[in-house]
């Protein structure tokens, strides 16, 4: 048997965007349209479709029993790559060789029929994935136990939540026991406990010698589960190597975008009716240096063509691996005025945050009522500087814990009023 389970050689996928859409019509309409096409082209009225490469010159090998993590921003080509490897779509250039049975979990509930019950869909999905009826029957109880959905097994899946869909879909795919398991970013749908359960299942599958290709935005999971990682950007491989190194490079690249003026940022979403145009963060201390225990002062400049009604500003602070730490929301405590002027600066000051030294990432969002006006991922960063805030020389490093608490210790019944470390 080959030492390589998956081999991709110069994979490329070209898509066409725009251009005329084919409509259903009569034979006469089709003949007339075909005759008029050259005339419209001469008059400049024929829209030419644009093309873009979702993947370009992608090549890599995955050995037996290896877990390959694939990271990258949305639109980087990760899902396209997995669809090619799973034979859902074919490449425009190059080819991929997979040795062994493939189990793919690309989208929640793929192969499910909404009108069928969970029980019926286990058989349907299992058959689509390549399992024999006898194999499904043999593993049925284990699949149900893993889903924790026995109460709802005879309920049509159209009444399932997205989390229940995901539980059922992952459980069927995981019990396929394929030699190669391809998993897209579906674990984000489930709750934390079930995500941990799924990761444990994939870890045990890897220990049994199965090959896994795992796409995720969960960087700690990539580092904990994978033997090697691959970073895609604009359809090309940017870096390949140990997960810790690749994740560090990927996160560093993502936070680089925070150094550009926010008014010029194009990687944003929302209806654009109001925009965040500037962002600043500093300590409330006199020297403005952020240390463990500092109170943060965050200023968001915004701009709109008209007064901003029912504004909500949301700030998410993540660690250096982009794992969420704090959420600041203008509706949590004292609310902003119901209407803001078309242009201004909103300031938020926090309580002391005992973050351990290291880099933090800031994501910004502006809503008008419940409508998202602007969302800027990786809008900026700040550094928490090392400082012996407790006066003991014992501030732990970032790779140990993310933050510590102000605290006081005493022997019960021996406490002296006023003594102890103040938070």
C-alpha positions, 0 to 999 in steps of 0.5 A, spaced: 500 500 500 502 507 498 505 511 504 500 516 501 493 516 503 491 523 499 495 526 494 493 533 490 497 535 484 497 542 481 489 542 483 486 548 480 478 550 480 476 556 475 469 559 476 465 563 472 461 569 475 456 573 471 454 573 464 447 571 461 443 566 465 440 560 461 432 561 461 427 555 460 424 557 453 421 554 447 425 551 441 423 557 437 426 562 442 432 558 443 433 559 435 432 566 435 436 567 441 442 563 438 441 567 431 441 574 435 447 573 439 452 575 434 449 581 433 448 583 440 456 581 441 457 586 435 453 592 439 457 591 445 450 588 449 453 581 450 455 581 457 462 577 458 462 572 464 468 574 469 472 568 472 476 567 478 480 561 481 478 559 487 484 554 487 490 555 483 496 550 483 495 546 490 499 540 491 500 536 498 501 529 500 497 526 506 500 520 509 496 514 513 494 516 520 495 523 519 491 529 521 491 535 516 488 542 519 487 547 513 486 554 515 484 560 512 480 566 511 473 565 508 473 565 501 480 562 501 478 556 497 478 551 503 471 548 502 472 548 494 478 544 496 474 539 500 469 538 495 474 536 490 477 531 494 470 528 496 468 528 489 463 533 489 466 537 484 471 536 479 478 540 478 479 545 472 486 543 472 490 537 476 488 531 479 487 528 486 488 521 488 485 518 495 487 511 497 481 508 501 474 509 503 472 517 504 467 519 509 465 527 508 462 531 512 462 538 508 455 541 510 450 540 516 445 535 514 447 533 507 443 528 504 438 528 509 430 529 507 426 534 511 420 530 511 423 523 514 425 522 521 431 522 524 431 514 524 430 514 517 435 519 515 440 515 519 439 509 513 438 514 508 445 518 509 449 512 511 447 509 504 449 515 501 455 515 504 457 508 502 455 504 508 451 497 507 444 496 510 447 491 515 453 495 517 448 501 518 444 496 523 450 494 526 452 501 528 445 504 529 445 504 537 452 507 537 450 512 532 444 514 536 448 514 543 453 519 540 447 524 537 444 524 544 437 525 540 434 518 542 427 522 544 427 525 537 429 519 533 422 519 530 421 526 529 421 529 522 428 532 521 425 539 518 423 540 526 430 539 528 435 545 530 441 546 526 445 543 532 441 537 532 442 536 524 449 537 526 449 532 531 446 527 527 450 528 520 456 528 524 455 521 528 453 518 521 459 520 518 464 518 524 461 511 524 462 510 517 469 508 519 472 511 513 480 510 511 479 518 510 475 522 513 474 529 510 471 534 515 469 542 514 467 547 519 461 544 521 463 543 528 461 551 530 454 549 529 454 545 536 454 546 543 461 546 547 460 539 550 458 536 543 464 540 539 469 537 545 465 530 543 466 530 536 474 532 537 475 526 541 471 522 536 476 525 531 482 524 535 480 517 537 479 516 529 486 518 528 489 514 533 486 508 530 490 510 523 485 513 519 487 520 515 483 526 517 483 533 513 480 538 518 478 545 516 476 549 522 477 556 524 478 554 531 485 555 532 486 551 539 483 545 536 487 545 529 493 545 534 491 540 539 488 535 534 492 536 527 499 533 526 500 538 520 497 544 518 496 548 511 494 555 510 490 557 504 489 564 501 486 566 495 486 559 493 494 558 494 498 555 499 501 560 503 505 556 508 505 548 510 508 545 516 507 544 524 500 547 526 503 552 531 507 555 526 502 555 521 497 558 526 501 563 528 503 566 521 496 565 519 493 569 525 499 574 525 497 576 517 490 577 519 491 582 525 496 586 520 489 588 516 488 592 523 494 597 521 490 600 515 485 606 516 478 603 518 475 607 513 479 604 507 478 597 509 474 593 504 473 586 508 467 588 512 460 586 512 453 590 513 449 594 509 453 600 510 448 605 512 453 607 518 461 605 518 466 605 523 472 609 521 477 609 526 479 605 532 483 607 538 485 603 545 489 605 551 490 604 558 486 609 563 493 610 567 497 616 566 502 613 562 497 609 557 501 603 557 496 597 557 498 592 563 495 586 567 490 590 571 489 596 566 482 599 565 481 599 557 479 606 554 476 604 547 474 609 542 470 608 536 469 613 530 463 613 526 460 616 520 453 616 517 449 620 512 444 621 517 443 621 524 444 614 527 438 611 530 438 606 536 445 605 535 449 599 538 456 598 538 459 591 539 467 590 541 470 583 541 476 582 544 480 575 543 487 572 544 493 571 540 489 565 537 483 569 536 479 565 541 474 570 544 476 573 551 471 579 552 465 582 549 463 589 550 456 591 548 453 598 549 447 595 551 450 592 557 450 597 562 448 605 561 445 605 554 447 610 549 442 616 546 437 613 542 439 617 536 447 619 535 449 625 530 451 623 523 458 623 525 462 622 532 466 618 537 464 613 542 468 611 548 468 605 552 472 604 559 472 597 562 473 595 569 480 592 570 482 586 566 488 582 568 490 579 562 496 576 562 502 579 557 501 578 550 497 580 544 490 581 543 485 582 537 479 587 537 473 586 532 468 591 531 461 591 530 455 597 529 448 595 529 442 600 528 437 597 532 437 589 530 440 591 523 448 590 522 450 596 519 458 595 519 462 589 521 470 589 521 474 583 523 481 584 526 480 591 526 486 592 531 490 589 536 493 591 542 499 589 546 498 587 554 505 589 557 509 585 562 508 587 569 509 585 576 502 587 578 501 583 584 508 585 587 510 577 587 514 576 581 509 571 579 505 573 573 504 567 569 505 567 561 500 567 556 501 560 553 499 558 560 493 562 562 489 568 559 488 572 565 488 572 572 483 575 578 485 580 583 484 576 589 485 576 597 487 570 601 487 568 609 487 563 614 479 562 616 478 565 623 485 569 622 483 574 617 486 581 619 481 587 616 484 590 611 490 586 609 491 582 603 492 583 595 487 588 593 484 587 586 
